[in-house]
């Protein structure tokens, strides 16, 4: 799944929790979020953040599910 919210969107950091916590992602799926460089993500139950790829001012963070995940319930 790919998310590309507007750079000024104030809730970009909350997208992984919505996706992984809401069972939106299919089993074995990954989440990629395109975002500005000032947005950072941490790990949480259900997913791991990283790596981050940088393309000028654009960053793309990859998220992978971890054990105990809720995706694809």
LOKOLNU-777325 format. One line per field, with one value per atom (N, C-alpha, C, CB): chain; atom name; x, y, z. Coordinates in Angstrom, 3 decimals. Glycine has a CB too. Example, Ala and Ser with C-alpha at 12.3 -4.5 7.8 and 13.67 -1.06 7.14 Angstrom:
2
chaine A, A, A, A, A, A, A, A $
atome N, CA, C, CB, N, CA, C, CB $
x 13.190, 12.300, 13.200, 11.308, 12.850, 13.670, 12.900, 14.084 $
y -5.690, -4.500, -3.300, -4.473, -2.250, -1.060, 0.030, -0.598 $
z 7.800, 7.800, 7.800, 9.046, 7.080, 7.140, 7.870, 5.725 $
This chain:
73
chaine A, A, A, A, A, A, A, A, A, A, A, A, A, A, A, A, A, A, A, A, A, A, A, A, A, A, A, A, A, A, A, A, A, A, A, A, A, A, A, A, A, A, A, A, A, A, A, A, A, A, A, A, A, A, A, A, A, A, A, A, A, A, A, A, A, A, A, A, A, A, A, A, A, A, A, A, A, A, A, A, A, A, A, A, A, A, A, A, A, A, A, A, A, A, A, A, A, A, A, A, A, A, A, A, A, A, A, A, A, A, A, A, A, A, A, A, A, A, A, A, A, A, A, A, A, A, A, A, A, A, A, A, A, A, A, A, A, A, A, A, A, A, A, A, A, A, A, A, A, A, A, A, A, A, A, A, A, A, A, A, A, A, A, A, A, A, A, A, A, A, A, A, A, A, A, A, A, A, A, A, A, A, A, A, A, A, A, A, A, A, A, A, A, A, A, A, A, A, A, A, A, A, A, A, A, A, A, A, A, A, A, A, A, A, A, A, A, A, A, A, A, A, A, A, A, A, A, A, A, A, A, A, A, A, A, A, A, A, A, A, A, A, A, A, A, A, A, A, A, A, A, A, A, A, A, A, A, A, A, A, A, A, A, A, A, A, A, A, A, A, A, A, A, A, A, A, A, A, A, A, A, A, A, A, A, A, A, A, A, A, A, A $
atome N, CA, C, CB, N, CA, C, CB, N, CA, C, CB, N, CA, C, CB, N, CA, C, CB, N, CA, C, CB, N, CA, C, CB, N, CA, C, CB, N, CA, C, CB, N, CA, C, CB, N, CA, C, CB, N, CA, C, CB, N, CA, C, CB, N, CA, C, CB, N, CA, C, CB, N, CA, C, CB, N, CA, C, CB, N, CA, C, CB, N, CA, C, CB, N, CA, C, CB, N, CA, C, CB, N, CA, C, CB, N, CA, C, CB, N, CA, C, CB, N, CA, C, CB, N, CA, C, CB, N, CA, C, CB, N, CA, C, CB, N, CA, C, CB, N, CA, C, CB, N, CA, C, CB, N, CA, C, CB, N, CA, C, CB, N, CA, C, CB, N, CA, C, CB, N, CA, C, CB, N, CA, C, CB, N, CA, C, CB, N, CA, C, CB, N, CA, C, CB, N, CA, C, CB, N, CA, C, CB, N, CA, C, CB, N, CA, C, CB, N, CA, C, CB, N, CA, C, CB, N, CA, C, CB, N, CA, C, CB, N, CA, C, CB, N, CA, C, CB, N, CA, C, CB, N, CA, C, CB, N, CA, C, CB, N, CA, C, CB, N, CA, C, CB, N, CA, C, CB, N, CA, C, CB, N, CA, C, CB, N, CA, C, CB, N, CA, C, CB, N, CA, C, CB, N, CA, C, CB, N, CA, C, CB, N, CA, C, CB, N, CA, C, CB, N, CA, C, CB, N, CA, C, CB, N, CA, C, CB, N, CA, C, CB, N, CA, C, CB, N, CA, C, CB, N, CA, C, CB, N, CA, C, CB $
x 0.855, 0.000, 0.908, -0.977, 0.528, 1.304, 0.449, 1.815, 0.992, 0.288, 1.124, 0.009, 0.482, 1.154, 0.324, 1.380, 0.271, -0.512, 0.169, -0.713, -0.573, 0.053, 1.146, -1.013, 2.193, 3.300, 2.850, 4.394, 1.849, 1.380, 0.369, 0.755, 0.057, -0.906, -0.323, -1.270, -0.973, -0.431, -0.510, -1.115, -1.186, -1.353, -0.676, -2.819, 0.314, 1.026, 1.619, 2.129, 2.176, 2.815, 1.832, 3.475, 0.535, -0.472, -0.970, -1.620, -0.554, -1.035, -0.674, -0.474, 0.553, 0.865, -0.054, 2.309, -0.371, -1.248, -2.635, -1.353, -3.125, -4.435, -4.403, -4.858, -3.374, -3.276, -3.060, -2.130, -2.062, -1.755, -2.753, -0.351, -3.208, -4.160, -5.561, -4.192, -5.876, -7.223, -7.405, -7.609, -6.358, -6.479, -6.684, -7.612, -6.180, -6.381, -5.436, -6.188, -4.230, -3.206, -3.387, -1.815, -3.205, -3.296, -2.111, -3.341, -2.274, -1.153, 0.043, -1.574, 1.206, 2.432, 2.646, 2.418, 1.719, 1.821, 2.767, 0.468, 3.123, 3.987, 3.286, 5.363, 3.684, 3.179, 4.350, 2.476, 4.173, 5.151, 4.458, 5.734, 5.120, 4.562, 5.564, 4.206, 5.120, 5.926, 5.643, 5.598, 6.699, 6.512, 7.668, 6.360, 7.474, 8.531, 9.573, 7.947, 10.769, 11.867, 11.688, 13.103, 10.787, 10.615, 9.641, 10.139, 9.088, 8.188, 9.012, 7.022, 8.839, 9.562, 8.575, 10.670, 8.964, 8.122, 8.926, 7.592, 8.251, 8.884, 8.234, 8.801, 8.766, 8.167, 7.023, 9.225, 6.088, 4.954, 4.516, 3.771, 3.697, 3.202, 2.494, 2.247, 2.932, 2.318, 3.137, 1.016, 4.097, 4.907, 6.273, 4.165, 7.164, 8.516, 8.710, 9.634, 9.215, 9.481, 10.911, 9.228, 11.099, 12.426, 12.602, 13.509, 13.416, 14.326, 13.611, 15.434, 14.371, 13.896, 14.755, 13.950, 14.137, 14.840, 14.617, 14.346, 15.663, 15.577, 15.793, 16.609, 14.918, 14.973, 14.815, 13.866, 15.915, 15.836, 15.082, 15.155, 14.030, 13.253, 12.178, 12.610, 12.023, 11.031, 11.655, 10.443, 10.939, 11.358, 10.277, 11.635, 10.691, 9.754, 10.172, 9.733, 9.258, 9.521, 8.767, 9.108, 9.465, 8.899, 8.532, 9.897, 7.375, 6.905, 6.646, 5.622, 7.117, 6.891, 6.143, 8.227, 5.238, 4.506, 5.431, 3.331, 5.075, 5.818, 4.862, 6.458, 5.363, 4.506, 3.412, 5.337, 2.268, 1.160, 0.423, 1.642, 0.721, 0.107, -1.379, 0.769, -2.083, -3.528, -3.937, -4.199, -2.971, -3.354, -4.119, -2.124, -5.030, -5.796, -6.585, -4.888, -7.144, -7.807, -8.647, -8.626 $
y -1.152, 0.000, 1.223, -0.007, 2.235, 3.463, 4.637, 3.679, 5.466, 6.663, 7.883, 6.608, 8.882, 10.110, 11.310, 10.147, 11.522, 12.652, 13.977, 12.540, 15.081, 16.393, 16.650, 17.520, 17.330, 17.585, 18.342, 18.364, 19.192, 19.988, 19.232, 21.280, 17.988, 17.209, 16.928, 15.884, 17.390, 17.300, 15.938, 18.254, 14.986, 13.677, 12.543, 13.372, 12.866, 11.838, 10.768, 12.473, 11.170, 10.205, 9.181, 10.941, 9.445, 8.517, 7.509, 9.277, 7.630, 6.717, 5.261, 7.129, 4.943, 3.521, 2.878, 3.381, 3.591, 3.035, 2.748, 4.002, 3.622, 3.411, 2.180, 4.656, 2.072, 0.962, -0.373, 1.214, -0.434, -1.702, -2.028, -1.665, -1.035, -1.266, -1.556, -0.092, -1.117, -1.294, -2.510, -0.100, -3.321, -4.517, -4.212, -5.355, -3.084, -2.660, -3.377, -1.155, -3.671, -4.260, -5.768, -3.938, -6.285, -7.734, -8.440, -8.069, -9.698, -10.452, -10.435, -11.911, -10.182, -10.126, -8.793, -11.210, -7.853, -6.560, -5.607, -5.930, -4.565, -3.514, -2.178, -3.511, -1.220, 0.143, 1.045, 0.604, 1.923, 2.944, 4.279, 2.743, 5.228, 6.564, 7.574, 6.864, 8.391, 9.503, 10.693, 9.837, 11.386, 12.475, 13.453, 11.923, 14.605, 15.602, 15.104, 16.968, 15.657, 15.220, 15.502, 15.853, 16.406, 16.715, 15.773, 18.134, 14.807, 13.817, 12.589, 13.440, 12.116, 10.913, 9.898, 11.247, 8.651, 7.547, 6.672, 6.721, 6.044, 5.072, 3.719, 5.513, 2.739, 1.413, 1.370, 0.317, 0.484, 0.306, -1.141, 1.278, -1.599, -2.970, -3.181, -3.290, -4.182, -4.494, -4.104, -3.836, -3.175, -2.787, -2.241, -1.740, -2.242, -1.684, -0.656, -2.812, 0.524, 1.586, 1.486, 2.975, 1.652, 1.694, 0.557, 1.639, 0.780, 1.896, 3.142, 1.483, 4.236, 5.489, 5.784, 6.669, 6.049, 6.433, 7.919, 5.599, 8.634, 10.079, 10.445, 10.797, 11.309, 11.791, 13.306, 11.120, 14.021, 15.466, 15.767, 16.151, 16.588, 16.904, 15.862, 18.272, 14.915, 13.851, 12.645, 13.446, 12.098, 10.886, 9.831, 11.167, 8.586, 7.467, 6.490, 6.774, 6.255, 5.308, 4.020, 5.900, 2.902, 1.576, 1.011, 0.635, 0.389, -0.221, -1.699, 0.488, -2.526, -3.961, -4.445, -4.721, -5.405, -5.952, -6.768, -6.816, -6.848, -7.672, -8.707, -6.804, -9.595, -10.592, -9.892, -11.526, -10.496, -9.894, -8.876, -9.255, -8.856, -7.858, -8.086, -7.872, -7.052, -7.123, -7.022, -6.031, -6.895, -6.686, -7.881, -6.420, -7.608, -8.644, -9.560, -9.458, -9.050, -9.857, -10.917, -9.024 $
z 0.000, 0.000, 0.000, 1.219, -0.782, -0.885, -0.434, -2.330, 0.449, 0.902, 0.544, 2.435, -0.029, -0.425, 0.035, -1.963, 1.367, 1.862, 1.512, 3.385, 1.515, 1.292, 2.334, 1.346, 1.940, 2.863, 4.107, 2.159, 3.990, 5.127, 5.998, 4.626, 5.666, 6.438, 7.814, 5.710, 8.841, 10.189, 10.843, 11.036, 10.215, 10.847, 10.079, 10.995, 9.280, 8.515, 9.420, 7.680, 10.555, 11.469, 12.022, 12.624, 11.958, 12.466, 11.455, 12.979, 10.201, 9.158, 9.430, 7.819, 9.842, 10.088, 11.128, 10.543, 12.177, 13.212, 12.645, 14.408, 11.796, 11.171, 10.270, 10.359, 9.459, 8.499, 9.211, 7.504, 10.083, 10.743, 11.845, 11.318, 12.566, 13.641, 13.154, 14.543, 11.938, 11.412, 10.528, 10.655, 10.379, 9.550, 8.075, 10.041, 7.617, 6.230, 5.267, 6.113, 5.723, 4.866, 4.750, 5.405, 3.558, 3.351, 4.018, 1.834, 4.393, 4.973, 4.026, 5.277, 4.579, 3.783, 3.091, 2.759, 3.273, 2.606, 3.308, 2.504, 2.602, 3.120, 2.954, 2.402, 3.742, 3.635, 3.291, 4.954, 2.314, 1.973, 2.111, 0.531, 2.761, 2.908, 2.376, 4.389, 1.424, 0.925, 1.839, -0.595, 2.272, 3.232, 3.184, 4.644, 3.828, 3.965, 4.964, 4.415, 4.882, 5.732, 7.209, 5.281, 7.567, 8.985, 9.690, 9.139, 8.980, 9.573, 9.944, 8.590, 11.164, 11.562, 12.132, 12.598, 12.030, 12.475, 13.421, 11.270, 14.329, 15.200, 15.013, 16.664, 15.669, 15.650, 16.657, 15.963, 16.443, 17.352, 17.263, 17.005, 18.202, 18.102, 16.761, 19.275, 16.043, 14.760, 13.549, 14.677, 13.709, 12.550, 12.971, 11.715, 11.972, 12.133, 11.029, 12.074, 11.378, 10.407, 9.903, 11.030, 8.603, 8.000, 7.023, 9.070, 6.049, 5.843, 5.300, 4.893, 5.255, 4.673, 3.456, 5.710, 2.333, 1.106, 0.888, -0.131, 0.528, 0.352, -1.115, 1.245, -1.613, -2.981, -2.924, -3.881, -2.698, -2.504, -1.224, -3.706, -1.313, -0.109, 0.174, -0.248, -0.707, -0.548, 0.137, -1.913, 1.096, 1.792, 1.626, 3.298, 1.543, 1.497, 2.589, 0.075, 3.525, 4.611, 4.331, 5.993, 4.490, 4.299, 5.669, 3.546, 5.765, 7.004, 6.753, 7.531, 7.673, 7.570, 8.803, 7.407, 8.614, 9.755, 10.644, 9.279, 11.918, 12.869, 13.440, 14.008, 14.259, 14.901, 15.697, 15.820, 15.767, 16.473, 15.631, 17.728, 14.339, 13.461, 13.305, 12.102, 12.931, 12.759, 11.302, 13.551, 10.387, 8.998, 8.450, 8.146, 7.569, 6.890, 7.807, 6.077, 8.866, 9.884, 9.316, 10.754 $
